Amino acid sequence: MKRVKRLLAACLALAALLPLGAQELSQQQQDLMQLQKFAQIYRYLTNAYVDEVDTAPVIEGAITGMLERLDPHSAYIPAEEMKSVRESFDGEFSGIGVEFNVLRDTVIVVNTIAGGPAERVGVRPNDRIVRIDTLDAVGMTRADVPKYLRGATGTKVAIDVVRHGTPGRLHFVIVRDRIPLNTVDAAYRVADGVGYIRVNRFGNTTMPEFREAYRKLGRPAGLILDLQGNGGGLLEQAIEMAGFFLPRGAVVVSTEGRTVPSVSYETQSPGEDMKGRLVVLVDETSASASEIVAGAMQDWDRGIVVGRPSFGKGLVQRQVGLPDGSAVRITVARYHTPSGRVIQRPYEQGKRREYYLDHLRRYDDRTRDSLDAGAPEFRTLRTGRKVYGGGGIRPDVIVAPDTAGYSNYYGELVRRGVTADFVSGWLDRSRDSLSRRYPAFADFASGFEVSDGVLDELIRLGEERGVAFDADGFAVSSPVLRIQLKGLAAQRLYGVGAYYEVVNPLLNGAYRRAVAILTDWDREGRPLLEGGEG
C-alpha cells in the first residue's frame, strides 16, 4: 500500500513540474486538477473506508471505466489475459475456441476460431455469454472468463448465450479441444485455373502459410481469397498480403492521428501475383486487417470484393506494456484505404453498447441502395470506379445471407451440441469403414451421401438430449443437415479444409457468386473493374 501511495505521489509531483505552454496552460491545469481529484479520492478510500481495501481491482476498474468513455476499441488488458493474447498469435491452448470481450459486465463473443468446438455447435460472433456451467457470467472480468472456458481436452462446458433477434437464452454444450491456431483454414482448386484460400486471421505465420498454399495450388490464374469471419490481427501481415497482389511502392493503407505523424504503408517488393483474376470475400465479421486487404484490392482495382459490408474497425491501437504484465491499448490514429476512405465505422465516445447494437441493425436491410444512401463517394485509383466510405468495406457485389433450410429444430440440434456429439460418436463407430471405402477426400466428396438411417440416429440422439422431434422443421432443414453432417465428417477425416470444400458450394452464396465471376471473367468480372462507375 505504501509503495502504491509513494508511486502516485511521485506521479503527481512529476506532473506538476511539466513545462506549460501559454496556450496549453488552461487545459493542462484542468487535467492536473482531475488527476489530483483522483489521488484525493484514492487517499480517502484507503485511509477511511470501513474495510481493508484490495486496491488492485479498484485501480483496474478505474482504468477500465476511463477507457470505456473513449472509443470502442481502446482497452485495458490484465496480466492474465495478456497470456492468451500472445497465444492467439503464435501458440495454442485447450478450450472452446472463441475470441471474446467484456463490455458492461457482459461477455461478448467477438469471433469463433474456425474449426473450433464453439463454431461447430453454432456459437456466433456477437453472442452474449450469460452463464458458464453453473456460474453467472455477468460480471466476470476478462481474466476470469478463460479460467472457466478453458480446460482439459475432452471435458465439457455448458454455456448459455443471448442472441440478438432470438428470444430467451440459447444453451450450448461444448467439448473442449486443442484449438488450432493455423491462420489458413483451407486451400483447394475450385475449377480449372481457379483456386480458393481461406484465411481466418492475420498472425505471425499467415504469409508463410498463404505462400505455401498458393504454391500447392500451382499459381492459379484465378483466386478466391476468403476473408469472411476474419477479425484481423497483425498489420504487417496484412500489408504483406496486399503486397502479394500489388506492384512495389503501392500504398496499402495510411494512418492519421492527432499526436502521431501520418504514415503511408507501401508494398516493399513486386507482387508475386499482379495480374491473376482475384475475388475477395468479406462479411459483417470481417474486420481490421482483413478490411485493409479488401480495401486495397478494391481501391487499386486489383480484385472484386464480394459478400456483405465488413465490420468497420479502422482504429490504430498502440499497446503499452505495464510492469505487472498487463497492457493498455490506446487508440492513436485511424486507418484510411488508398483512396482516402476511413475504415472505422462512426461511433460516439462512451457508447460502446450502442456501437455494437448499431452493427447488428445495419444488416436488417442489406440492399446496396440503403447501405450507400448518404455515404461519401470516392473513386478507385486506376479506373475511377465509384466506391463508398462511411465505415467498413462495401463489396462490389452484395450477396445476402441464405437462410433457406434453417429452422428452430435445426438450431436446437446444433446449439445443444447434439450434432457435434453425434458426429463424434458416428465417426468413432464408422471411421475405419469410411476410410477404407473413401481413402482420399475426392472419393468421399463424390461418393458419400448422408443416409436416412444416419439422420434417424441423429433424431434419436436429439430426443435423448431433450430436443423434441419437429417434423416440419426437419422437412425444412434435412437438406442442410445432410450437407453439414457430410462436411463435419470430412473435417474429422481429412482436415478443416475438407469441411469448406464440402459446404462452400452448397451453403455459401458469396462463394458461388465468386466462382461464377472467375469462371466467366470477361462477362462477369472485367466489367466490374473497368467501368467508370462502380
Protein Blocks (a to p, Z undefined) as FASTA:
>chain_A
ZZmmmmmmmmmmmmmmpccdfklmmmmmmmmmmmmmmmmmmmmmmmmgmbdcdfklmmmm
mmmmmmmmmcfkbccddfklmmmmmmmmmgccddehpacddeehiacdfbdcehiaklmn
opaehiacfbghjbcfehpafklmmmmmgccehiacddddddehiacjdddddddddddf
bfbfbdcdfbghiacdddfbdcfklmmmmmmmmmmnopaabdcddfehiabjjfklmmmm
mmmmpcehiafbdcddfkbccdddddfbdcfblkbccdddddfkbghjlmmmmmmmmmno
maccedjddebpabdcdddddfkopacdddfbdcddfkopafbdcddehilmlmmmmmmm
mmmpmcfklmmgopacdddfklopacdehiajddfbdcdddfehiafklmmmmmnommmm
mmmmmmmmmmmmmmmmmmbfklmmmmpccdfklmmmmmmmmmmnopacdfklmmmmmmmm
mmmmmmmmmmmmnojklmmmmmmmmmmmklmmmmmmmmmmmlmmmmmmmpcbZZ
